[in-house]
Amino acid sequence: MKILIVDDHALVREGLAQVLQNLSPDLQLLQAKDGAQALATLLPHQDMALVLLDYQLPDSNGLEVLRDIGNIQPALPVLMMSGQCTAQVMHQALQLGALGFISKAGASEEFLHGVQRALQGEVVIPQALLDSGGGLEFQDFSLSPRQEHVLAHLVNGLTNREIATALALSEETIKTHVSSILRYFGIQNRTQAVLAAANYAFKTRANKVRK
């Protein structure tokens, strides 16, 4: 499993790398100091599992890099990182395809938990931001690209094992995605997911038209 850390401070990158080593013994960590180096690093590593992307970079805004990553690897999960996060920035990041925001100012256990959730395809929202009453609710956000892929296969009637084969993921990971999708829509089974998917597709198209 490969994770790319993008941050202009070497000390921060090394600190995050130490925390992330607890994820897996076979974890391979790559580092980039700015947006240009991040994009150059991704090109030969099409099997990257996750990108941890700092919001403030010396050569560009993190949101611009997020957009560029989406253009070259649209299914690649990206978590934005920052010492601070506002509701506005969170919405911008999610609209550009990020799986959420993770704080560099929190405890290492909280950071690691957020990364683990992102690797499972879940949207990551800082609890402090939710508690602050910034007008954020989980339902305000879209499914992640990977969850949308799983939902599409659900609608076509594929089993978890068949979806896992189609997406080259473990069956356990697919189970996690399916649970997240059912939770997102507030439904109980796959039959209900068909109608939910149709409504979700309509809402997504409507949002794009409004933009």
CORBELCOR-V11513 format. One line per field, one symbol per residue. ss: DSSP state (@ for helix, = for strand, . for the rest). phi: phi as a letter, one per 30 degrees, with the letter a starting at -180 (. if undefined). burial: + if it has 16 or more other C-alpha atoms within 10 Angstrom, else -. A space follows every 10 residues. Layout:
ss->???
phi->???
burial->???
This chain:
ss->.=====...@ @@@@@@@@@@ .......=== ==..@@@@@@ @@@....=== ====.=.... =@@@@@@@@@ @@.....=== ==....@@@@ @@@@@....= ===....@@@ @@@@@@@@@. ...=..@@@@ @......@@@ ....@@@@@@ @@@@@....@ @@@@@@@... @@@@@@@@@@ @@@@@....@ @@@@@@@@@@ @@@@@@@@@@ .
phi->.cbcccadce ddeddddddd eddadcdccc bbcadddddd ddedbdcdda cccddcbdca dedddedddd dcbdcddbcd badbbcedde dddddcjddk bbddcddddd dddddddddc jddcbedddd ddidicbedd cdddeddddd dddeddidde dddeddchbd ddddeddddd dddediccbd dddddddddd dddddddddd d
burial->-+++++++-- --+--++--+ --------++ +++++--++- ++-----+++ +++++++--- -++-++++++ ----++++++ ++--+----+ +-++--++++ ++++---+-+ ++-++--+++ ++++++--+- -----+---- ++++++++++ +++++----+ --++------ +--++-++-+ ++-------+ --++-++--+ ---------- -
